[in-house]
Amino acid sequence: MSPSSTPQPPEATRATRGRPPRLDQARTVEAALQLLDASGLDALTMRRLADAVGAQAGALYRYFAAKQDLLTAMAERMLADCTPRSPAHGDWSEQLADLARRMRTALLNHRDGARVYAGTHATGENTLGFADTLVGVLLDAGFQADDAARAALAVVHFTVGHTLEEQAATQATDEEPADPERLRQAVTSGHYPHLAAALPVLTSSDFTAHFEFGLRLLVRGLRSLD
C-alpha cells in the first residue's frame, strides 16, 4: 500500500479538511504544563503543544487566541490547590503567611512556574478564590478595603518576585550558570567590606530562609496598619 493510500486517523482526516480536531481545554493545559516541566518556558511553543495533543497548531487557537492566553490558563491551573479547603488556624498574620507559602509552593511545583505566572491576569475560580481568601483574611483582621487590596498585592508581588529569582538560580543552564563562587571571588578580590561581611547570606542557597525573612518583614510592616 502506498503512503498516499494509508488510512488516516479520523482526527487527522478532519484536520486536513480544515476542521480542527476535538480538543479538551483542560487536557491541553495539562499537556502544556508537562511540556513546561520537561523543557522550560522558552521551549514551549504552540506547535510543540499541538504535537503533544495530536492536533494541528491552528486548532489550539479555538481556546487560546495567543500564547499569552495559554500562559494565563496555565497560571490558573497552577493555583488549583492554593486556597485552603477549611479555615486556617491562627491570627491573620499566620493565615496570610500560610497563603504566601502555598503560592510559592505552587509556582515551585513547575519549572519556570513564576515566569509563567508573572504578567498573567487570570479570572478563573482558582486565582480569584485565592485572592478573595487573601483579601478576606485582611478584611477580617480589621484592615480597610484599600489597605487590604494593596497588602494582598504586596504579598503576591513579593512571592512571585522571590520565586522568579529562586527559580532563575536553581534552574540555571550551562549557558547561564548560577555560581555563588563568582560573587564570592568578585567581592573578596575587591574593596567591598560590607558585602564581604554579608557573603554567607548573599551566597546562600537557602531560599526558604530568604523567603521567610522577607515575609516576616511584610507582616511586621502590615501590623502598623491594623
PyMOL commands that set and color helices and strands:
alter all, ss='L'
color gray80, all
select helices_A, chain A and resi 3-5+10-16+25-39+41-43+46-52+57-60+67-78+92-108+113-117+125-140+145-170+180-188+193-202+207-223
alter helices_A, ss='H'
color red, helices_A
deselect
rebuild
show_as cartoon
